[in-house]
């Protein structure tokens, strides 16, 4: 009887655990969905504002699929909303093949939302100064694309095309995006004017820098690997003086003509670029001969990334 009771209690505890886990996963899914919807809506609003208040009234274009839509609209006088949807349809299909179904659905909804926004909402013209139009039109367009990327979608299919070409033909995604935009700007110089193409380059640069800022954030992190014979003092300095977490690997180090190898602990830390100078100075104080390697990190999650308060 007691065995049956224990088995029943164990089963009940297991069921409660499964229910709690399922509820937690459901909350995370709902929270993520709401966050993504908000980010995509903000992205659509920002991009529509950049288009209607800056680029469209001044007949300016951008790079990527949006730039192609603007250029075709200028030449053929077809509605921009229709062109945004039609030109991006192949990219949505590529997104389905290369990234996934959820990404493709979000992207289709985002692009459709942008097209509808340009039809249903009319933002006021801000300026006709060509330089300001290029800079701020690109800024709001880039911010819109960046926010939509944060929400798991894209408003411009160029990056999807670049991912697809990179997988098929090789080469980096960044290089392929540059080549695509060079072709777009060359077509703009031929079909519209050289001046329009030059301003389009400024718009693209402004948009791409804003996009990077939105995606990567204000805090650019740097991964630092430290190998030192005074590793205990270095760890103490990082934890107690800088308030950072560390990861310590057990490794080996080799040097000299005969390849002398010794055991060595390897320290890894993630800091912001504003803390690099202080870290280097403190390491120099402890061990001038320490081997330090730094590498850029795009994003981080979990762990002690944020600085803990020191008392």
N, C-alpha and C positions, 0 to 999 in steps of 0.2 A: 504493500500500500504506500509506503514511504517513497519507494522508487517511482511509483506512478505520480505521486505528489510533486517530487523534485523535477520529474520530466515535464509536468504541466507548468510548474513555475518557470522552468528554463524556457519552455516554448512561449509562455506569456511575455517574459522579458525580451526574448528575441523578436516577437511581434511588435512590442512597444518600440524597440530600437529601429525596426524597419519603418514603422509609421513615422517616427521622429525624423529619421533620415529623409524619407520621402517628402515630408512637410518642409524640411529645410531646403531641399532641392527645388521644391515648388516655389518657395519664397524667393530664392535666388533667381530662378527663371523669370518670375513676375517682375522683380526689381530690375533685372537686366533688360527685359522687354520695355518697361516704362522709360528707363534711362535712354535706351537706343532710340525710341520714338521721339523723345524730347530733343535729343541731339540732332537727329535727322531733320526734324521740323525747324530747329534753329538754323541748321545748315541751309535748308531750302530758302528760308527768309533772308539770310545774309547774302546768298548767291543771287536771289531775285533782286534784292536792293542794289547790289553791285551792277547787275545788268541794266536795270531800268533807270537808275539814277545817274549812272556814269557812262557805261559803254554804249548802250543802244541809242541814246539821244545824240551821241557824237560820232556814230558809225565806226566805233572802235571794235577790234576783235581781240581774242585771247588765243592761247595755244590749246592743244588737245581737241577733243570732240566738240567742246563748247565753242572753240574758235572756228572750227569747220562749220558749225551751225550758223554762227554769226556771219561768216564770210558768204555762205550760200544764200542766207537770207538777204544780205546786202545786194548780191548780184541778181537773184531771181525774184526778190520781193515776196517770197513765200513766208508765211507766219513762222516766227522763231519757235513757238511752242510745238508746232508740228515737226519741225526739223530736229529739235532736241530729242524728241521721242524716236523718230525714224532713224536718225544717224546713230543713236545709242543702242538700238535693238541688237545689232550684231555683237556689241560688247556685253550686253546682258547675257546673250547666249554663250559667249566665251567665258563669262564669269560662272555660269552654271557648270561648264565643263572643267574649268581650271580651279575654281575656288569651292563652290558648293551651292546647293539648292537654296539654303537660307540667305546666303549673300546675294544670289541672283534675284530673289523675291524682294529683298530690301532695296536693292539697287533699282529695280523696275519701279517700285513704289516711289522712291526718292526722285528719280528722273521725271516720272509722271507728275509728281507733286510740284516740281520746279516748273514744268511746262504749264500746269494749271495756274500756278502762282503768277506767272508772267502775263496770263490772260485775265485773271480775276482781280488782281491787285495792281494798282498803279502808284508807284512811288514817285515823289517829286524829283525833278532835275536839280542837281546840287550845284554843278559848275560846268563851264564850257572850256576851262583852261586845260589844254591838252595834256600837260604834264600831270596835273592833279587827277584828271580823268584816268590816265594810265596807272598811276600809283594807287589811288584809292579804289578804282574799279577792280584792279587786281587784288587789292587787300581784302575787300568784301567777298569777292569770288573765291579767293583762296581760303578765307575763313569758313565759307560755306562748305567747300569741298572737304576741308579738314574736320569740321564738326560732323559731317556725314560719315567720314571714314571712322571717326571715333564711335559712331553709332552702328558700324558694321556694314556700311553701304558706300557707294561712290556716286557722285553727280556727273563725273566725267570718265568715260570708259577707256581713256588712253592708257592708264596704268594696267588695266586688265589685258589690253592688247599687248603691252610690253611684257607682261608675265607670260603670256601665251607664246610670243615670239622667242623669248628667252629660253623657254623649255624646249622649243622645237629646233631652234637654230643656234642656241648658245649666246653668250654675251651677257652683260649685266643689264638689269632693268633700267637703271639710270641712263646708261648710254643709249639704249633703244628709245627711251622717252625723248632724249635730246634729238636723236635722228628724226623721229616723227615730227617734232615741233619745227625743226629746221625745214623740213619739206612743207609744212603748213605755212610758215613765214615766207618761204620762197614763192609759194603759190599766191599768197596775199600781195607780195611785191609785184608779181606779174599781173594779177587780175584786178587789184585795187590800185595801190600806189606804194612806192618805196617808203614814203613817210608813214603810211598806215602800218606797214610791216615793222618799221622801227619802233613805233609806239606800241605795237602789239608785243614786241620783245620785252619792253619795259613792263607792260601789264603782266606778261607771263612770269617775269622775274619776281615782281611784287607778289603775285599769287602763289608761286612756289615757295618763297620764303615764309609767307604767312601760313601756308599749308604745313611746312616743316615745324613751325613754331607751335601750331595748334596740336599737332600729333605728338611731338616730342616733349612739349611743355617747356616751362621757363627754366626748370632745373635740369641741366644736362649732366648726366652722371658719368663718372669715370671709374673704371675698374682698375685697381692698383694691386699688383702682385709684388710681394716683398720677400727677399731671401736674405737673412741676416744671421750671423752667429749669436747675436744678442736678441733673438726673437722674443724671449720672455719680456724684456724691457719694452720692445716695440709694441707687443700686444697690450701691455699695461698702459702705455701711452695712448694707444688708440681707444681703448675702452674707457679709461678714467679721465684723460685730458680732452679727448675729442668727442666722447660720448657716442662712439660708433661700435657696431657689432663687427666681429671678424670671423673668418673661416680659416681654419688651419689644416693644411694637408701634410701628410707624412711623405717626404720625397727624398731624392738624392741630388747632390751637386757634384760636378766634376770640373777639374781645372788642371792646368799644367801640361807639360809636354808628354808626360807618361799617363795622362788621363786619371789622375788621382780622384777617387770617388769617395764621398763621405755622406752619411745620413744628414738630412737637414729638414727642418719644418718650413713649410711654405705658407706665407700669410697672404690672404686675399681680403680686400676691403673695397666697398663701394662708397664713393664720396661725391659731392657736388664739385663743380669746377672752382667754386669760391673757396673750397677747403684744401685744394691741392697744394697751394703755396705753404700753408701752415704745416701740412703733413710732411712735405719735403724737408722743411726746416727742422722739425722734430726728429725725423729719421736721421738727418745729418748730425744732430747733437748726440744721438745714441750710437750710431754706427756709420761713420763716413764712407765705409767700404761696402755698405749694403747694396744689393742688386735690386733695382726697382724698375718695374715695367708698367706702363700705363696704357690703357686702351679705352676708346669711347664706347659707351653703352647707350643704346637707344631708349630702353625702358626697363623698369624693374617692378617686381611684385613680391610682397611678402618679406619676411626677415626684418632686420633692423636697418631699414633704408633711411627712414627719417631719424634725425638726430634726437637721442633721448636727453632729457634735461639733466644737467649735472648739479649736484648739491654740494 
